[in-house]
Amino acid sequence: MWTLAGQGCWRRHALAAWATRAARRGLPGPRPAPTRGAAAESKTPDRSYSSADRKEKIDMSRFSVENTRNFSIIAHVDHGKSTLADRLLELTGAIDKTKNNKQVLDKLQVERERGITVKAQTASLFYDYEGKQYLLNLIDTPGHVDFSYEVSRSLSACQGVLLVVDANEGIQAQTVANFFLAFEAQLSVIPVINKIDLKNADPESVEKQIEKVFDIPSDECIKISAKLGTNVESVLQAVIKRIPPPKVHRKNPLRALVFDSTFDQYRGVIANVALFDGVVSKGDKIVSAHTQKTYEVNEVGVLNPNEQPTHKLYAGQVGYLIAGMKDVTEAQVGDTLYLHKQPVEPLPGFKSAKPMVFAGMYPIDQSEYNNLKSAIEKLTLNDSSVTVHRDSSLALGAGWRLGFLGLLHMEVFNQRLEQEYNASVILTTPTVPYKAVLSSAKLIKEYREKEITIINPAQFPDKSKVTEYLEPIVLGTIITPDEYIGKIMMLCQARRAVQKNMMYIDQNRIMLKYLFPLNEIVVDFYDSLKSLSSGYASFDYEDAGYQTAELVKMDILLNGNIVEELVTVVHKDKAYSAGKAICERLKDSLPRQLFEIAIQAALGSKIIARETVKAYRKNVLAKCYGGDITRKMKLLKRQAEGKKKLRKVGNVEVPKDAFVKVLKTQSDK
């Protein structure tokens, strides 16, 4: 029997042998086992590291208002905003210079995978210039049209912008849109021409475009290569020279603008704030002008680019604030925070984000409903521009109708659900919000308003109840090389667009402005435009209100029964082609039965398209070898009567996977 004493003896022998081998090889031997006293000491943690390793809190009072600059980087998708931000962080010592510095400020997995910025990020940079230390607050913004709401919010905390333009591609649609956002906010604009290291770069031509479109003199443009770091230092110097310091008063009572917020599972809401007046420090009692709730500040600090706590934040500075808010709705974007018992005039907030696209979202399995519900709640805390309404369907069960800013926003939201919360969902075809003007006083009293908004096609009112239908329209900007102009104009006309303007921005590039019905561009317009122009055309749009339209509600019937989930709202002129397409997709998706299935698209009582799923049928003539034709006819007639009887009693249940195939975005058609 192996006793404890024997075990100890064996261990001593093993250690001695190890020490001998180690000595022969010139390696350090085994560590001696700690004595009982030493073991007891080792259980108490060594706290000597804490004061040395923990970063000292930065004293923000040494940065006067005159030495503070708040600026943002704006550009079209993929023109090098995040790369330039990486170089600026390296230059100011915020991050170490390594080859791994790619999209440092893009923290989400979806941003790194797609190479796009989805959420605006803040970083405070410390830069020495001409013997003075400056505080530069940088905000990196998204470039895609769907996230222009993020851009407009970020600009509210800035006094100037860097307008980055690709030296290879020149001015694109989103460059124009972002410039006018900055121009309307009366910010200083510094044009930066990036990617001058590329083989086909033509910075001189881009300078002329900037001068023609934006009326900015070409000698104000800074030519850089953010990837190689060429001339990036001059960008920081231009920020100091050309962007004015914020106009604020530190002696006035606190007035802080919440321009973004994120949710942390352990610390609650982290609000990104820009201080316009006063000072805020840990322990202060603050009040939200929106909710009138009082909070105690637990932590203030700057992002450098990671969170760096500070003693205080002063007017003119941009940082973060944690005050025990448990819900992002409490840190309303555009809200004003002020000190308790020192009320101030609230700052002008932002227009709330207006959803442009609605889609149904359902769990693949109804047992996952609660998990998906909590995932959506957590994600909407970090993305306040998504609107959520409860919804249910006979075929897909309980779910939600979600409102998004655009199609890419919807895809990113879905991808984040899958990656961050491991949730699989069914997303229906996106629709847009229509309006209907009610005709009778009785209906107006019932709905409590004359003009109702319809986000679910199943609730579309009948023509007899309304005087007119309204559909959302957008003002679209297309910038394209002139060789593709004919194809693009035909595409726009096919989408019921009305041309508003056409202008050459240089010898071979044209800027077109069109009024589009939103439902015509929401699904696959962008893909069609890119394929027609070999990827050279760029597209951007902004909301332009509503216009009257001849809209109809199209029902899909299976053997005469309406399938509620497949009801769609279409323009009268497009009804036939849309109905035909849905019927064909259903025909491919539905399993065959022992009876015939008639798939029909109908406008009211009028059938406009039909497809038939043939029945499985036994070959009843197999046993007839020759013989009279009347014998065969009798057998076929009896079979037909049986099928007819079966069709009366048989119900067609649409399987869930068939719904998924028909309802999902039609980008693969």
Helices and strands as residue ranges (DSSP letters): H 4-25, H 36-43, H 49-53, G 60-62, G 65-67, E 68-75, H 81-91, H 109-114, E 121-129, E 132-140, G 145-147, H 148-155, E 160-166, H 173-184, E 188-194, H 203-214, G 218-220, E 222-223, H 233-242, E 255-264, E 268-277, E 279-281, E 285-288, E 294-296, E 299-303, E 307-309, E 312-314, E 318-322, E 336-339, E 357-363, G 366-368, H 369-382, E 387-393, E 397-404, H 407-421, E 425-427, E 434-438, H 441-447, E 451-454, G 457-459, G 463-465, E 466-481, G 482-484, H 485-494, E 498-506, E 509-517, H 518-521, H 525-532, E 538-549, E 551-558, E 561-562, G 564-566, E 568-571, G 572-574, H 575-589, E 597-603, E 606-613, H 629-649, H 656-663, G 666-668
